[in-house]
C-alpha cells in the first residue's frame, strides 16, 4: 500500500514551518490552508498508523536517544509536530531545543486556525 501523499504535487505542505521573523496574517493563512490540505489527505490514508509510527521515531544509538528524529518536523499520520512531542512528554518547559521551540511556535501561531 502507498500513502495518500505519495506523488502529491505539494510535498512541502507536509512540513509547515513558520518564518523566523514576524509572520503576516496573509502568510499565516496560506500556511494554515496548506496544512489543512495535508491533514485532510492524511485523515483517509490507508497507511496512517504506519506513518505516525515513523513520525514518532527518534534517532537512537545503543538505546540512547541522540536526536529528535521526526518528532518536531512535519505532518506524520495526521499529527502536527507539537502533538507528537506532547505525546512523549516533551514541551518547551522540558526542552530548550530549537526544533522543539519551532514546533510549539506552530502550535501558538496555527493551533486556533487549525482548530487543534
Phi, psi and omega in degrees: 000150176239157181281158177300334183276348181301128180065018176294146183287352185232059186299332180293340182292345177274001180228066181295134178217131178276144177299157180295325182270181178306144180249137179287157178300320179298314180294320178299319179294322177296312180299319180295318178299316179298317181294319177299321177301310181298315180296323178296316178298322178296327188301331181247018185286135181288345179242030183304315182293319178295321179296316178299319178300321177294320179292339180271355182288142171248169176273121182238148174220120180054041176081001180250133177288122180247351180200165184288340183060229182269350187312306185268013185232130170076174176260124181228125177057032178077018179241149176275159181306314182296331179292319179291319178299316179298324180300329181257012174082020179260125178224171175300337178285332183261353182212139176256011181298140180300319180297322179293316178302315180295320180298318181281340171296322175301316181299313182295321183277321189251343186311310181294318181295329178275347183072031182238000000 
